Amino acid sequence: MNIYEKKLNQFLKDNNSDAQLLIYDKTCHSVEEASKTANVDPTNFIKSICMIDSNDELIVAIVKGEDRASSTRISKSLGIEKPRIATPEEMLQKTGYPCGGTPPFGYKANYLIDTKVMDKESVYGGGGSEYALVKVCTKELKRLNNGKVIKISK
């Protein structure tokens, strides 16, 4: 386990979570790669899209792997200007995890979970590195990040 995977594993333990941290020898950087590596249907994956609002605060839009997050829907639902996509450097700084492995919880952010994500019983998301995934029940996902469930997909 690398330092990022260890940190996420500790977060799961500290929060008495039954989410599973899965570490592979192949990359899981994209939904396509993760699906092949984990041998799981791509429709069971989520993406954590990191955005920055006008106050330099982190917003994490969690959408199904095949969907895209709508900055317009996010801005309307939060009553803010459209957020912008975070750079890989900002993602590492604000989440503590590298781009390509950012988990859907475990750091300070305003979490938004798309309604379609909650239609699934469990999902796979970033596991802290591009070689790891976390499998989590959607109810547990919401508990761990205290996310707001709204329609944010395009």
Secondary structure as GFF3:
##gff-version 3
##sequence-region A 1 154
A	DSSP	alpha_helix	3	14	.	.	.	ID=ss1
A	DSSP	beta_strand	20	23	.	.	.	ID=ss2
A	DSSP	alpha_helix	31	38	.	.	.	ID=ss3
A	DSSP	three_ten_helix	42	44	.	.	.	ID=ss4
A	DSSP	beta_strand	46	52	.	.	.	ID=ss5
A	DSSP	beta_strand	58	64	.	.	.	ID=ss6
A	DSSP	alpha_helix	71	78	.	.	.	ID=ss7
A	DSSP	beta_strand	84	85	.	.	.	ID=ss8
A	DSSP	alpha_helix	88	95	.	.	.	ID=ss9
A	DSSP	beta_strand	110	114	.	.	.	ID=ss10
A	DSSP	three_ten_helix	117	119	.	.	.	ID=ss11
A	DSSP	beta_strand	122	126	.	.	.	ID=ss12
A	DSSP	beta_strand	132	137	.	.	.	ID=ss13
A	DSSP	alpha_helix	138	145	.	.	.	ID=ss14
A	DSSP	beta_strand	148	150	.	.	.	ID=ss15
###
